[in-house]
């Protein structure tokens, strides 16, 4: 992307705001394996004097811990044996922006480097940057967009924790998909999120009520892959932060309650020419949908990678609870035109022609999900793969077609033997995330759940 982006700051502009006392804090953050922002709050003056040029340091355990921030054993990248050395956080000054919902605060995203300035391969932002570069080397740019859902609650995060996340009170009482009246009840908060994101240089298209009580979706404008992952991550962080500041809570869990719809991350993607001016997916006269050969190869790659790369779309035990028939979450890795029962849905026309991957949940790390999408697409394009015939009908009732993995354990097996992942990411990266996935599975295997207590405490 070229030129300034509305809502962003230059270092010179930031320096002026710091001198005027309008900004006193800069959040310098990297993205961890879970897709969260982690880092430091830097005084405004120290940032413009030092950190903008030299970067900052952070402990390497941030790429070797779980969601509880617990350092985990067995990583080659870092461990107690290496002393959990420092990484250097190198600010990407093109991401510098004001944070409207926090007083006198700016935010900058950082790339993770070693002390010699070399990118750390296991860093999610670096993984995606590398895949975007692979696409550019082949003369194309990958454009993506996120549709990201969440549930809003009347409880605060602290109250939810005190209740052990049981008996929470959703902000709505009934299914509110496209429902304007119910949406109005939550507009006091959703509007703050939309407007805050817009003012922070994260362009929003719209928001709407979703299929569950208290469930909402906010859609961001499409853009290049790394920029979109940055926007997606800031959106998730902003939504939770704004909710906390307003004494409510929201969650991006893939499935927070068994009897309600899950929260998805519908991933739209397309290939454009290097300058981003022409959609390579569309070719006039190329069949009823105008699908170019490039699109057909790319789509075939998505289907080939659906099982192999499932971990990057569904990284937790809970992620797989979302895949249930009749809930608008996919079960079968098939493609069709404008069919929401399929894992891959071709939508749009002419320059907007694209494929929507409906497999990722709202809990996925966007950098890893986008990287997997590019890797699968390039796999298909390079090998000139052809997709199977378009599926027609209710994919939930389909037989003899590939299924989306049903458990994290199944996804681990698929990633272990994935040719696509190892060719695109390299063994070092694949083994790092396989280790993470195995530790997550082991943690669950040791846990005693509420389901087990309710089912077995008295009855056995």
VOPAGU-510899 format. One line per 3 residues: number of its first residue (from 0); their letters; for each residue x, y, z of C-alpha. Coordinates in pm, 1 decimal. Example, Ala and Ser with C-alpha at 12.3 -4.5 7.8 and 13.67 -1.06 7.14 Angstrom:
2
0> AS> 1230.0/-450.0/780.0 | 1367.0/-106.0/714.0
// end
This chain:
460
0> XXX> 0.0/0.0/0.0 | 127.9/348.9/-80.8 | 65.0/693.3/60.4
3> XXX> -76.4/793.4/398.5 | -383.7/615.3/530.3 | -659.7/816.4/693.3
6> XXX> -641.4/789.9/1070.1 | -266.0/715.3/1077.5 | 12.5/927.8/1222.0
9> XXX> 360.5/1007.2/1096.4 | 643.5/1023.7/1347.4 | 668.0/1398.1/1287.4
12> XXX> 296.9/1441.6/1356.8 | 330.3/1229.1/1670.2 | 626.5/1437.2/1785.5
15> XXX> 415.6/1751.1/1755.6 | 127.5/1592.3/1948.4 | 367.5/1479.9/2222.1
18> XXX> 519.2/1827.0/2246.8 | 170.0/1977.4/2273.3 | 74.5/1733.1/2549.8
21> XXX> -200.4/1573.4/2339.9 | -33.5/1229.2/2342.2 | 170.3/1101.3/2633.5
24> XXX> 161.0/724.0/2578.2 | 244.6/496.2/2284.2 | 147.9/128.0/2297.5
27> XXX> 423.1/-64.2/2115.3 | 279.2/-410.5/2052.5 | 366.7/-731.1/1871.1
30> XXX> 122.0/-1006.5/1782.2 | 154.4/-1331.7/1976.7 | 65.2/-1684.9/1864.6
33> XXX> -292.8/-1636.3/1980.5 | -331.1/-1323.7/1765.1 | -331.4/-1086.4/2064.9
36> XXX> -149.4/-757.2/2108.0 | 127.9/-784.1/2366.9 | 400.2/-531.8/2437.1
39> XXX> 472.7/-215.7/2633.0 | 333.9/127.8/2703.8 | 606.5/377.5/2617.2
42> XXX> 606.2/741.0/2721.6 | 542.7/958.2/2419.5 | 867.7/1149.8/2446.8
45> XXX> 1083.0/835.0/2484.9 | 907.8/680.1/2186.6 | 980.0/968.0/1948.0
48> XXX> 1334.3/1012.3/2084.1 | 1440.4/647.2/2099.9 | 1194.1/367.5/2027.2
51> XXX> 1077.1/493.1/1687.6 | 1436.6/459.1/1568.9 | 1586.9/179.4/1778.0
54> XXX> 1287.7/-33.9/1876.9 | 1227.5/-192.2/2214.6 | 1287.3/-526.6/2381.6
57> XXX> 1043.4/-796.8/2491.4 | 1088.9/-1143.6/2637.2 | 1098.5/-1426.7/2384.4
60> XXX> 858.1/-1633.0/2592.4 | 577.9/-1435.5/2422.7 | 613.1/-1678.9/2131.5
63> XXX> 630.3/-1983.1/2358.4 | 335.8/-1953.4/2596.7 | -32.5/-2039.4/2607.4
66> XXX> -339.7/-1817.0/2648.0 | -271.9/-1804.6/3023.6 | 75.6/-1655.6/2955.6
69> XXX> 227.4/-1971.5/3101.0 | 578.1/-2043.3/2959.8 | 559.3/-2387.3/2797.5
72> XXX> 843.5/-2638.4/2762.4 | 989.4/-2798.1/2453.6 | 1026.3/-2508.1/2210.3
75> XXX> 1345.8/-2479.4/2006.8 | 1297.1/-2104.2/1969.8 | 1327.7/-2024.3/2340.5
78> XXX> 1308.0/-2197.1/2678.7 | 1438.8/-2195.7/3034.2 | 1754.4/-2355.1/2889.8
81> XXX> 1817.7/-2047.9/2672.9 | 1728.0/-1811.7/2958.6 | 1425.9/-1673.9/2776.0
84> XXX> 1634.9/-1415.3/2595.8 | 1497.7/-1090.9/2452.8 | 1353.5/-1019.5/2112.5
87> XXX> 1372.9/-677.0/1957.6 | 1041.8/-514.4/1866.1 | 1092.8/-306.2/1552.9
90> XXX> 806.8/-56.5/1507.8 | 634.2/-63.8/1170.0 | 581.9/312.1/1156.7
93> XXX> 321.0/273.0/882.7 | 89.3/129.0/1151.0 | 125.1/425.4/1389.5
96> XXX> -216.0/564.8/1481.9 | -406.0/741.5/1755.0 | -627.3/529.3/1983.7
99> XXX> -946.2/737.4/2019.6 | -1100.7/531.1/2300.1 | -796.5/576.8/2530.1
102> XXX> -686.0/913.3/2663.3 | -374.6/1065.5/2501.5 | -266.3/730.6/2355.7
105> XXX> -122.9/608.2/2025.8 | -53.0/253.9/1900.8 | 216.1/108.2/1677.6
108> XXX> 251.4/-255.2/1567.7 | 598.5/-405.7/1576.9 | 779.4/-677.0/1386.9
111> XXX> 974.2/-929.6/1593.0 | 1347.0/-953.2/1522.5 | 1650.6/-1110.4/1682.8
114> XXX> 1938.1/-897.2/1812.5 | 2096.9/-895.5/1465.7 | 1779.7/-750.1/1315.7
117> XXX> 1670.6/-1068.5/1138.6 | 1296.7/-1145.1/1140.9 | 1189.2/-1421.0/1377.7
120> XXX> 1033.2/-1679.8/1148.0 | 782.6/-1805.3/1405.0 | 625.9/-1461.3/1451.3
123> XXX> 271.8/-1462.8/1304.3 | 320.0/-1126.7/1131.9 | 643.0/-1248.5/971.8
126> XXX> 474.1/-1570.7/856.8 | 209.2/-1370.1/675.5 | 459.7/-1119.3/536.9
129> XXX> 654.9/-1407.0/384.9 | 346.5/-1551.1/213.9 | 247.8/-1208.1/80.0
132> XXX> 600.9/-1176.5/-60.9 | 568.1/-1517.6/-227.9 | 254.8/-1393.4/-401.9
135> XXX> 426.8/-1069.0/-507.7 | 716.7/-1269.5/-649.6 | 459.2/-1436.1/-874.5
138> XXX> 326.6/-1101.0/-990.3 | 10.1/-1077.7/-781.4 | -129.1/-922.5/-466.2
141> XXX> -362.9/-1101.7/-226.9 | -662.7/-899.3/-115.8 | -859.5/-1021.1/185.5
144> XXX> -1142.2/-918.5/416.6 | -1276.2/-1037.6/750.1 | -1630.7/-1083.2/872.5
147> XXX> -1587.7/-1125.8/1244.4 | -1857.6/-1210.1/1500.3 | -1876.2/-1189.2/1879.2
150> XXX> -2121.7/-1218.9/2170.1 | -2191.5/-921.9/2397.1 | -2286.2/-965.9/2764.1
153> XXX> -2424.1/-742.9/3037.5 | -2171.2/-887.5/3281.4 | -1827.6/-730.5/3319.1
156> XXX> -1521.3/-948.6/3259.0 | -1462.7/-957.5/3634.9 | -1822.3/-1061.7/3706.7
159> XXX> -1802.9/-1330.3/3438.7 | -1490.1/-1468.2/3602.3 | -1650.0/-1466.0/3947.0
162> XXX> -1940.2/-1666.6/3802.6 | -1690.1/-1910.1/3648.9 | -1834.5/-1805.8/3310.9
165> XXX> -2167.0/-1975.3/3387.9 | -2511.2/-1814.6/3380.1 | -2387.7/-1511.8/3189.1
168> XXX> -2646.8/-1261.4/3067.9 | -2630.6/-1193.3/2691.2 | -2716.7/-840.8/2584.3
171> XXX> -3010.9/-975.4/2381.0 | -3291.2/-1218.3/2455.9 | -3363.3/-1364.8/2113.2
174> XXX> -3209.7/-1434.4/1773.9 | -3135.6/-1093.5/1625.7 | -2996.7/-1170.1/1280.3
177> XXX> -3042.7/-845.9/1081.1 | -3287.3/-735.0/1353.6 | -3273.9/-354.8/1375.5
180> XXX> -3480.2/-318.1/1695.6 | -3263.4/-554.9/1896.8 | -2954.3/-401.0/1738.8
183> XXX> -3067.5/-60.6/1860.9 | -3052.6/-181.9/2221.1 | -2677.7/-245.1/2183.0
186> XXX> -2606.0/49.7/1955.5 | -2475.7/252.4/2251.0 | -2167.8/24.1/2248.9
189> XXX> -2149.3/-102.6/1889.6 | -2145.1/258.4/1765.0 | -1848.8/333.9/1990.6
192> XXX> -1661.2/39.0/1842.5 | -1743.8/133.0/1481.2 | -1654.2/498.4/1524.2
195> XXX> -1345.3/424.2/1730.0 | -1211.9/189.5/1463.7 | -1283.6/435.0/1182.5
198> XXX> -1102.2/711.8/1369.7 | -805.7/476.9/1428.2 | -762.3/409.2/1056.3
201> XXX> -952.2/78.8/1053.0 | -1229.2/142.5/795.0 | -1561.1/-20.4/886.2
204> XXX> -1830.0/-110.6/633.0 | -2120.9/-199.1/861.4 | -2240.8/-381.8/1170.1
207> XXX> -2542.2/-607.1/1215.5 | -2709.8/-833.4/1463.3 | -2619.5/-1199.3/1420.5
210> XXX> -2789.1/-1532.8/1470.1 | -2750.4/-1563.5/1846.6 | -2890.7/-1355.6/2135.1
213> XXX> -2642.2/-1075.4/2195.5 | -2435.5/-1174.8/1890.6 | -2300.3/-908.4/1655.2
216> XXX> -2086.8/-879.9/1344.2 | -1871.9/-587.5/1234.0 | -1726.7/-598.4/882.8
219> XXX> -1410.1/-419.4/777.7 | -1323.1/-297.1/428.6 | -1104.4/-531.5/226.1
222> XXX> -737.2/-456.2/164.3 | -397.2/-624.3/124.2 | -330.8/-925.4/345.3
225> XXX> -89.0/-786.1/607.3 | -282.5/-460.7/639.4 | -606.6/-657.6/680.0
228> XXX> -456.6/-878.5/951.5 | -341.2/-564.0/1134.5 | -692.3/-415.6/1110.4
231> XXX> -854.1/-743.2/1221.7 | -628.2/-765.0/1526.7 | -685.2/-402.5/1624.8
234> XXX> -1061.9/-455.9/1582.4 | -1063.1/-750.4/1824.2 | -848.0/-566.5/2075.2
237> XXX> -1051.8/-245.9/2045.9 | -1384.6/-425.9/2087.8 | -1271.6/-595.3/2409.6
240> XXX> -1105.9/-281.3/2540.3 | -1407.6/-59.5/2467.9 | -1637.9/-319.8/2626.1
243> XXX> -1422.9/-333.4/2940.8 | -1414.5/46.4/2964.3 | -1795.7/45.8/2952.3
246> XXX> -1848.9/-222.0/3219.1 | -1962.7/-500.3/2985.6 | -1787.7/-798.3/2827.2
249> XXX> -1772.7/-967.6/2490.0 | -1613.1/-1285.0/2362.3 | -1470.3/-1405.9/2033.9
252> XXX> -1486.0/-1771.0/2140.6 | -1584.2/-1995.5/1850.9 | -1860.8/-2154.5/2061.0
255> XXX> -1943.6/-2003.7/2398.3 | -2258.4/-2212.4/2457.2 | -2350.9/-2547.0/2305.2
258> XXX> -2709.8/-2456.0/2217.7 | -2629.5/-2125.7/2044.9 | -2466.5/-2039.7/1713.5
261> XXX> -2089.6/-2013.2/1708.3 | -1894.9/-1702.4/1614.8 | -1724.2/-1712.5/1277.5
264> XXX> -1445.1/-1536.5/1094.4 | -1555.8/-1554.5/731.3 | -1240.5/-1504.1/526.9
267> XXX> -1280.0/-1346.6/180.7 | -984.0/-1354.2/-57.0 | -891.4/-1282.1/-417.9
270> XXX> -578.8/-1243.2/-630.7 | -509.5/-912.2/-804.9 | -233.6/-788.1/-1029.8
273> XXX> 77.4/-656.0/-858.6 | -56.7/-298.9/-857.3 | -391.8/-401.2/-709.1
276> XXX> -588.6/-263.1/-1003.7 | -733.7/-575.8/-1166.0 | -896.9/-880.3/-1008.5
279> XXX> -730.4/-1187.1/-1161.2 | -1023.1/-1406.6/-1059.6 | -1261.3/-1262.1/-1317.5
282> XXX> -1247.0/-1317.8/-1691.2 | -1524.6/-1199.5/-1917.5 | -1695.3/-1490.6/-2092.6
285> XXX> -1526.7/-1752.6/-1870.5 | -1836.8/-1954.0/-1784.6 | -2149.2/-1843.7/-1598.5
288> XXX> -1956.2/-1703.2/-1300.2 | -1670.9/-1549.5/-1498.1 | -1418.5/-1763.3/-1307.6
291> XXX> -1075.8/-1729.9/-1469.1 | -834.3/-2026.1/-1483.3 | -633.2/-1855.6/-1207.9
294> XXX> -942.2/-1852.8/-986.4 | -1014.9/-2217.1/-1055.1 | -657.4/-2315.7/-963.2
297> XXX> -666.0/-2095.4/-651.9 | -1000.2/-2242.8/-544.2 | -868.9/-2594.5/-596.5
300> XXX> -577.3/-2504.1/-370.6 | -816.3/-2385.1/-99.7 | -995.6/-2717.9/-112.9
303> XXX> -664.4/-2906.1/-105.2 | -556.3/-2712.4/202.7 | -885.7/-2721.7/393.2
306> XXX> -792.1/-3025.6/598.4 | -411.6/-2993.2/588.3 | -417.8/-2636.5/721.9
309> XXX> -723.4/-2664.3/947.8 | -521.6/-2585.7/1261.1 | -456.4/-2232.9/1136.9
312> XXX> -831.2/-2178.0/1100.7 | -929.3/-2352.7/1425.0 | -646.0/-2349.6/1684.3
315> XXX> -826.4/-2453.7/2006.3 | -1029.8/-2740.3/2144.9 | -1334.8/-2513.6/2150.9
318> XXX> -1287.2/-2416.0/1785.4 | -1423.3/-2750.3/1667.0 | -1744.1/-2730.0/1873.8
321> XXX> -1864.0/-2474.9/1616.5 | -1880.9/-2724.3/1327.1 | -2239.7/-2841.6/1356.1
324> XXX> -2490.7/-2906.6/1078.7 | -2767.2/-2652.3/1041.0 | -2585.2/-2371.7/1224.2
327> XXX> -2433.9/-2182.8/926.6 | -2091.9/-2324.4/1022.2 | -1941.0/-2558.4/761.4
330> XXX> -1902.0/-2930.2/800.1 | -1798.2/-3021.3/445.6 | -1498.2/-2882.1/255.3
333> XXX> -1683.0/-2830.2/-72.5 | -1743.5/-2521.8/-288.4 | -2049.0/-2365.9/-442.7
336> XXX> -2188.6/-2034.7/-559.2 | -2359.6/-1831.3/-285.1 | -2435.2/-2138.6/-74.8
339> XXX> -2387.2/-2092.0/299.3 | -2391.1/-2464.2/374.6 | -2052.6/-2510.2/201.5
342> XXX> -1706.1/-2457.3/339.9 | -1615.1/-2236.9/43.1 | -1866.5/-1994.0/-105.4
345> XXX> -1796.9/-1811.5/-432.6 | -1953.9/-1465.3/-422.2 | -1940.5/-1133.3/-605.8
348> XXX> -1912.6/-1056.0/-973.4 | -1668.1/-887.3/-1208.1 | -1401.6/-704.2/-1000.8
351> XXX> -1559.3/-818.5/-673.2 | -1547.6/-1192.2/-756.5 | -1390.0/-1376.1/-462.5
354> XXX> -1406.0/-1687.3/-246.9 | -1533.0/-1686.3/109.4 | -1375.3/-1944.5/339.2
357> XXX> -1636.1/-2015.4/608.7 | -1416.0/-2256.5/805.9 | -1229.2/-2015.7/1042.8
360> XXX> -1383.8/-1926.4/1376.1 | -1361.9/-1587.4/1545.7 | -1087.9/-1730.6/1769.8
363> XXX> -840.4/-1777.6/1481.2 | -521.5/-1573.3/1455.1 | -578.7/-1369.2/1135.1
366> XXX> -210.0/-1363.0/1039.8 | -194.3/-1742.0/1043.7 | -534.8/-1783.5/877.4
369> XXX> -442.4/-1543.2/596.4 | -100.8/-1706.2/557.3 | -263.5/-2049.4/527.4
372> XXX> -507.3/-1910.3/270.4 | -227.0/-1770.1/54.8 | -22.1/-2089.0/89.3
375> XXX> -314.4/-2304.6/-21.7 | -404.0/-2072.7/-309.8 | -48.1/-2060.0/-442.8
378> XXX> -24.9/-2438.9/-412.1 | -320.2/-2469.5/-648.1 | -204.6/-2197.7/-889.1
381> XXX> 149.6/-2332.4/-918.2 | 26.1/-2684.7/-987.7 | -265.8/-2573.3/-1205.0
384> XXX> -506.2/-2782.7/-999.0 | -871.9/-2800.8/-1097.5 | -1151.6/-2799.7/-840.8
387> XXX> -1422.7/-3066.4/-840.2 | -1759.9/-2974.3/-992.2 | -1957.3/-2711.1/-802.8
390> XXX> -2163.4/-2862.2/-522.5 | -2537.2/-2805.0/-539.3 | -2790.2/-2844.1/-259.5
393> XXX> -2753.1/-2887.7/116.4 | -2387.2/-2961.5/189.7 | -2476.7/-3074.2/542.5
396> XXX> -2634.3/-3382.2/381.3 | -2348.3/-3446.8/137.9 | -2184.3/-3788.2/123.0
399> XXX> -1847.8/-3893.5/-12.7 | -1688.1/-3547.4/12.5 | -1407.4/-3420.3/241.4
402> XXX> -1513.1/-3312.5/588.6 | -1373.5/-3030.2/792.1 | -1166.2/-3186.1/1076.0
405> XXX> -1389.8/-3246.7/1375.2 | -1132.2/-3215.7/1654.4 | -802.8/-3047.7/1729.3
408> XXX> -643.9/-3391.4/1749.2 | -751.6/-3463.7/1390.8 | -620.8/-3124.7/1273.4
411> XXX> -282.6/-3196.8/1435.0 | -249.3/-3518.8/1236.2 | -336.2/-3333.1/915.8
414> XXX> -77.1/-3061.4/983.1 | 191.1/-3316.6/1070.0 | 170.2/-3464.4/720.6
417> XXX> 86.6/-3144.8/532.0 | 296.3/-3092.6/218.4 | 139.8/-2750.1/167.0
420> XXX> 239.4/-2620.7/510.2 | 594.7/-2752.6/502.0 | 661.5/-2616.4/154.5
423> XXX> 512.9/-2273.5/231.2 | 621.6/-2216.5/592.2 | 921.5/-2446.6/635.8
426> XXX> 975.6/-2718.6/893.9 | 1088.3/-2474.9/1164.4 | 758.9/-2285.5/1163.2
429> XXX> 541.8/-2594.8/1120.3 | 709.6/-2775.0/1411.3 | 673.3/-2465.4/1632.7
432> XXX> 297.7/-2452.7/1581.8 | 256.6/-2829.4/1593.7 | 421.4/-2819.5/1935.9
435> XXX> 178.0/-2546.9/2041.5 | -117.9/-2750.1/1918.4 | -2.6/-3066.9/2096.1
438> XXX> 43.1/-2880.6/2424.9 | -306.5/-2734.4/2390.7 | -447.3/-3083.7/2335.7
441> XXX> -251.1/-3219.0/2634.2 | -381.2/-2940.6/2858.5 | -739.2/-3031.5/2771.1
444> XXX> -675.8/-3404.6/2810.4 | -571.3/-3339.8/3173.4 | -865.9/-3114.2/3254.6
447> XXX> -1178.9/-3217.3/3445.6 | -1467.6/-3031.6/3282.9 | -1804.2/-2913.5/3410.5
450> XXX> -1966.3/-3160.6/3170.5 | -1786.3/-3450.5/3340.3 | -1886.1/-3332.2/3687.3
453> XXX> -2252.5/-3283.4/3596.0 | -2270.4/-3616.7/3416.5 | -2073.8/-3834.9/3655.6
456> XXX> -2058.9/-3688.9/4009.3 | -2371.5/-3863.2/4135.8 | -2461.0/-4101.5/3855.8
459> X> -2162.8/-4335.9/3854.9
// end
